[in-house]
Amino acid sequence: MRKHLASLLAGTLVSVVLLAPPAMAQSKPRARDLGVPFEGTPGPLNAITDVQSIEVGHSTIISGEGKLQVGVGPVRTGVTAILPRGKDPDSRVFAGWFALNGNGEMTGTTWVEESGLLQGPVMITNTHSVGVVRDAVVAWRVRKGKPDPEGYWWSLPVVAETWDGLLNDINGFHVKEKHAFEAIESAKSGPVTEGSVGGGTGMVCNEFKGGIGTASRRLDAKQGGYTVGVLVQCNYGLRRNLRLAGVPVGLEIPEDPAYGSATRPATAELGSIIIVVATDAPLLPHQLKRLARRASLGLARNGSISGNGSGDIFIAFSTANRDAAKTEGLVQLTMLPNDSIGPLFEATVQATEEAIINAMVAAETMTGADGHRAIALPHDRLRAVLKKYNRLVQ
């Protein structure tokens, strides 16, 4: 086992590393590189950071192997941070959220619903680390920000989770305040590291290895030229339901599912997905809630049924209307008419679909607690299946 090391990997601060060096990490193929067909036009990075001012950072914790010892390991977990306006702790953006299935947690959403505003970052981690990450964000904002106009310090951070207990010592509580700080402080614009990093480190998706994925869509000038970016932490789904580009990939590649076996497959979803949708289009909170709902359709394209045990929770925000959070006087806002919002819905569906597949393509086979193993989606097999159904882009 390699010793602890701190290294910066394209916006990823890694506390304990079993990952490729930066050059290799950046050379990993994405879904499009493997010939998976997608609709729509991506932004330059095909990432949530194509929306100007957004920064993303990860803190990844990997240590130990073998038999689970609660409090010791093996550890396969972390934290991911999405900052709508960079590292300004007092920034606010219009936002809306939606739960397709509520077997999960996203803190702070009652105030998002009430106020229509998201203040500070969106954080994603494992199920049993929501509390420590939430408290860490409060501490970070107190250190970096300022009190409200009445002189009060208060914060209701948005922290979301999915469960990594198959591979990770989730009850060992290995995520600490410092890891949340690392994710925030390492956040930057530019390419986003995908796969088994940050909050996605120990996640499983459609019984393959899952994790963090991102994608974007840019509308043409006639539709406003706006950008929609999506970032997912995917940990949902059963192998038999997985579809890519309409192809039943899960049925074609049944070997080595993370839960159950090929002969006795799992029958109930044990995971979840968090989806963050960002745009520079001038949308108001009720419109952003509508945008968040459309992430459901991108999820469905990949075969999800949003099962009873799945926490499928989405948040959408807009970086437009920079004066939205003014506390005095009249605020002049710009709003896209509802009749013009259709292309943004389409972009959200398309980017969500691709972000999920990017997460699975980037993830690498991982063995964790008690020798449990989640295999990577095999790239060669995926190409062969797409070719069989005449869906491979050469």
C-alpha positions, 0 to 999 in steps of 0.5 A: 500500500502506498503511503499518504501523499498530497497531490494536485490532480487537475482540481483533485486534492488527493489525500491518500493515492492509488490513482494514476499520475496527472498525465495519465489521468488526463489521457483517459478516454471519455464516452465519446472517445469510445464511440458512444453516440450522443446528441447535442453540441458540447461545450469546449470541455464537455464539463460543468465548468463550461459554465463560466465562473464554476469551479470543481474540486475533489478530496479523495481518500484511499487506504487499506485493503482486506478485511473490514475493520470499522474505524480502520478501513479499508477506506474508499471515500471522499468529498466533491465541491461545486462552487457556482461563483468560485471561492466567494463564500457569500455568493448567491445564485438562483436555484431550484431542486427536485427529488425523483426518489427521496431515499437520500439526503441533500441538506439546505433544500428547504431554504433553497425552496423557500428563498429560491437562492443557493448560497455557497458551494454544493458538496457531495460525499458519502451518506454517513459523512453529510454532517461533518461536511455540512459543519465544515462548510459552515466553518469555511464560510465563517472563516472566509465570509462575513455576517449578514447585514444584521450582523448574524453568522448563519449558514444552511449548506447544501450537502448531498450524499450517496452510499459507498458502504460496499467498498468503503468503511462507511461507519469508520467516519474517515471524512474529516473537516480537512477533507471538505476544506481540501475539496473547496480550496482545490476547486478550479475551472477547466477540465474536471477529473472523473471516475473514482475521485472525491465523493465518487471514490467508492461508488458503484453504478449499474453494478459497475464501478461508478463515481463522478462524471460531467458533460455540457451542452451549448445552444446555438446563437438562435437559441441564445447561445447558453450553456448547460453543464451537469455533474453527477455522483452516480451510485445507482442502478442494476446491471440488467437495466443499464442501457447506453444509446438505446442498447441493452449493455447491461444484459450484454455484459452480465459478468461480475456484478457488484451485487449478487451474481450473474446467475443470481442477480440483485433484485433491488436497487441499493444506490443513488445518484446526485445530479447538479445542473448549472446554466448561464441562462437567466432563469428564475427559481421556479424555472430552475426547478423545472430544469432540475426535473428534466435530469430525470429524463437523462437518467431514464435514458440510461435505464434507471427506474429510480427504485425504492432504495435509490436517492435520486436528488437533483439541484439546478442553479443559474450564474446569471442575474448577479444582483439576485441576492441584493438585500436593499432597493429594487433588483433588476432581473433578466428572465428567459420566457417559458416559451424559450426554455425548451432547448435548455430542457433538451440540453439538460437531458442530453448532458445528464445522459452523457455525464453518467456514462462519462463517470462509468467510462472513467472509473477503474476497477476497485477492490475495497472492504472485505474484498468486495470488487466493482469492475470497470465498464470494459471499454472493448466490450462496450464498443463491441456491443455498440457495434453489434447494434449498429450504434458505434460511432467510428 
